[in-house]
Amino acid sequence: MKISEQLLQKYAELMVRTGANVQPGQIVQLAVSVEQYEFAAMVIEACYKAGAKKVNVDWLSDVQSRLNFQYAEQEVLARVLPWEEEKMKQMVEDLPVRIYIESDDPDAMNGIDPGKITAVAQSRTKVLKPYRNAIDGKYQWLIAAYPSEKWAKKCFPDSPDALDRLWDAVLRTVRVQQDNDPVAEWKKHTDFIEKKAAWLNAQGFSSLKYHSDNGTDFTVSLIPEARWEGAGATNPVNQVFYIPNMPTEEIFTSPMAGACEGTLVAVKPLSWNSQLIEDFSITFEQGKAVSCKAAKGQKLLEQMLQMDEGAAMLGEVALVPKESPVNQCGFLFYNTLFDENACCHCAVGMGFKEVLPGGDDLTVEQAKEKGINDSLIHVDFMIGADDLSIDGIRPDGTSEPIFRNGTWA
Ligand code: ZN
């Protein structure tokens, strides 16, 4: 790998200082693949240099996960052990900063029964969800990526320099270059997103209307008091500004759960539970997915939409212009962190209560009453066709073009 240590250092520091924005005295919970132990050391050191009190590491391995699913019984994998629960209880108390570095092989779970994976996720999440709800919105977090050989091979199967190409793309999308100041670049970028979000919030749209020649014809109602957000968030516990996703290009909100009509046609494959769903569409009636069609992964898509009641309803609508650096890379990353930042998307499943005023203090039940969807899952899928138009409709019936031909009108 030709990538210089200096560039990696820049990236690690960007994650810690600008992304997660680790503050003196904070505990950090880092999740990273065992394969990236050298980069993990850079991140750990950057955390300590930022003043972290302690850095805990969850070492991940998609090879190990695969072997578990291949050989261990479903009931065994589905059980949350007492120590795992104790760990979550500790997190509720400590509210550590969480940094998650992705480098998974998109094909890691190929051939594993998707029913087994969803069943295991379902029972584990049932036990862990109360803890997740208790910390939700109260801590700084960051998801970023570190390319692995297998991930690169998936993106560029025939290329001898696949890893270099993936690195090049990743560093471009996170605005880390040899001769630039990534911190200044991110400031400019987040300012632009905040300006667009402020415009949307000032319009008071009550619904959005989507149209594209590929068959997308869709209307979704918005929650009157819900806000459009993007790029950064503020930890309400300590008022620290952080950027939870690197890269990030989207401006998003949670729509009114159970209030949408029509069909959304995906423009990119979806990688869910490490398996692919391709060429698909979802049709909604009275806010719920009533049918879906997929050229590949039909059963998986059906299972996904049936995970629970909320899995068939929308939790997010997001605007991303087609000129986004991720889209300009021109290939599929097979990873939602990147692919969701390529173009406009929606997500089925859990919504974001933080988009409501005072939302951080609402319980899941209270947020649900206001229209924020609740589910064990949150899955983004891309609908930003090159000709996509989106109109914002106000309560008095007047409308305003938001997107034309896949970008800001
Ligand atoms: Zn999104």
Boltz pocket constraint, residues with backbone or C-beta under 6 A from the ligand:
constraints:
  - pocket:
      binder: B
      contacts: [[A, 250], [A, 252], [A, 316], [A, 318], [A, 340], [A, 345], [A, 347], [A, 380]]
      max_distance: 6.0
